[in-house]
Amino acid sequence: MIKLSRLLTGSALIASIFMSTALFAQEPVKGGTLVIGSTQKPRHLNPAVQSGIATAVPGAQIFATPLRFDAEWNPQPYLAESWKVSDDGKSITLQLRAGAKFHDGKPITSRDVAFSVKTVKENHPFKTMFAPVSSVDTPDDLTAIINFESAHPAALLAMSSALLPILPEHIYGDGQDPKSHPANNNTVGSGPFMLSEFKPGEHIILKKNPDYFIDGQPYLDRIIIKNYKDVTSLVLATDKGEVDMAPFMTSTRDLARLKKNDDLEITNKGYAAVGPVNWLAFNTKHDILKDKKVRQAIAYAIDRDFIVNALHGGFSSPVTGPIVSGSPFAAPDVNTYALDLDKANALLDEAGYPVGDDGTRFTLKLDYIPGFAEMQKTVAEYLRPQLKKAGINVELRASPDFPTWAKRVGGHDFDMSMDIVFNWGDPVIGVHRTYLCNNIRPGVIWSNTQSYCNEKVDALLEQAGVETDKAKRAEFYRQAQALIVDDAPLAFINELPYHTIYNKKVGNAPVTIWGTMAPLDDVYKAQ
Amino acid sequence: MTIAETPHMEPRPEHPAAQAWRVFRTRPAALFGLLLLVVIGVVSIIGPSVYAVDPFEIVWAPLTAPFQTPTAPLGTDYLGRDILAGLIIGGRATLLVGLTAALITVSIGIFIGAFSGYYQGWVDDVFMRITEFFQVLPPLLFAMVLVTLFSPSLVVIALSIGIVSWPATARLARAEFMRIRGLEYVSAGRSIGARNGRLIWRVILPNALAPLIVSATLTIGIAILFEAGLSFLGLSDPNVMSWGLMIGGGRQYILDAWWVVTLPGVMIFMTVLGVSLVGDGLNDAFNPKLRDR
């Protein structure tokens, strides 16, 4: 029955794809240049040692990865023709495509895969991606067997997008530190496009890889990633048609304005794996905030509908738990802390903080990330009068620049702070870090800066991390999320309104879970 | 025969301030400037108790245009806060920063200028090199660095503006002191044993005050513009409503909601205009050539 239903949804999907192609587009057009506008400026182009959008977008074009993911979270063959997870989940066997070559013409072998896993494990900031890897066996040139100390279901996702770029060992294996390797600015990968010119802060020009291992692709001749100094100039350039595609746009006033431009399409698809969450973090070691009731009261006092609809023009969406709704591990049935000021006031009374003569119970400082006004400063400014309704006096503490904020929050020198943290596809990569007791690491931003510790949550997350059965895994995550939401180390607010704006001429716009952080080998541009 | 002696009465010399006012009041522009400042001052001081709306309170839908709802007669900002309430109370912080910064500017300026101009020699050399050092720094950039270093609060902003804008006043004060120290009444004072401190603060300073008052007045206007500029760049105290904060926060909505930035901008414009007109009037009033006409 399960198989049958899958078959049915599968065929429905295929039918819908055919229909949409029939409706919108003709045959993919070959040739042409796609200009992508971005305000994100990479320092280098090697995603094996660097996280973040700026490196991932060009990185996913230059470097092929073993797998790629479709829009429904299903792994698809890419550099690996097929893959097999052992029954105990402790090893994954990758069968590489025969005849795939690096941009310099050298063949890709399983030894390059082994080398890349090792490099990423040792250097990438997302330590949890390959931490359980014990060894990589290379029985022949095209077979790589990755062995884990314990089952590691997150590994499949960690082999997609820009997370496991297959590096040429004959270039990176020369003993130099991969974080500062000269080849990071002069990359040799095996993806659909190869580096033509990299001017940091200005542009990245990628040209078609003529020997790409997927026949007939990529369709485009060139991709130019053009840097803009701020969102305003990028928006103006997009409006004028200077750029064909602008991913990761969040400014809702600009989105509303660009929506009126008939030449442009606008979509929020392509960000499911990023899972960007805007939240209010509590320092659970703070004298007042260490009381769970106070934190719950604050969560109840926040009107997410107002934030999403009035402040963000309906472009963002509310978040109610650690894992975003687009993920298969989301738990929509946990307590959502729907606005309830009476309950907030009652909880604060219970916690022993009566309203004083001046109409307030206590004062808390509130930090926010500078330079991201709509998601951070504006919401912080909203919280000030809003929390006053529950008798909480909020004092905003502005940070002049990002390092100042990061130092305050990373150093646990804060009461409450607005913060933005990404899910990064698998919860093991982007979610566990916020809640594990052993990830309370002063000085490290986006670790467990809330100093939250619940051993039950730790145990559940650990079980979920090694569970290979997807349904059981989802259940562990559901239980963990219920506990976390009840403990309220964070008040979840909204998902960032990431949108891709693109010209209607662009065909097959990237809408998989990784969006533009996946190979754009099937994107084309109508003439 | 009795000779009716009518003693020759020396007319009591008119007080300099009264003389100045006599000229000042003949300048319509100056009077208009004064009126503007008085109105703005009165509204800032007693306005908030008459129109008692919390400027941080969210009262209506965000970005409502003016004259759409009686709840927020002049519209709302990006959060739905009442613009009118912000305009009324925002003057307090803006004027306070302007006045404080001007006071700091004039204090530092007079101190440095007085010593330089009076003692000359190596004192002058040292003080003038310091002054030049501050003068060659781009003032807005320097103020931004200071505010960034010490977190944006009203005190820091006022201090920063004061610290970057005193060199001009110092130069002016120095020139006045150099001129006056050679005049006869100063030599007379010295000959009857007046010490340097007395000569500087009691003899020369009162006579150098006229141009310094004009310069101080204009400094208030410059300081207010500075505060607005810093706010526009996002460097303002988020916990105190000021016109600058309104402009800084509303800046990114300017294409969709003109009133969010324009209304506080008009208030700043009116204040600075008032200050400049009064400054001009004072300049005329203290000008001895114009006084006796």
Interface residues (C-beta under 8 A of the other chain):
Chain A: T232 S251 R253 R257 A310 L311 P370 A373 E374 K377 T378 A380 E381 Y382 R384 P385 Q386 E395 L396 R397 A398 S399 P400 D401
Chain B: D54 F56 E57 I58 A61 P62 Y78 L79 G80 R81 V147 T148 L149 S151 P152 G234 L235 D237 P238 N239 G249 Q252 Y253 L255 D256
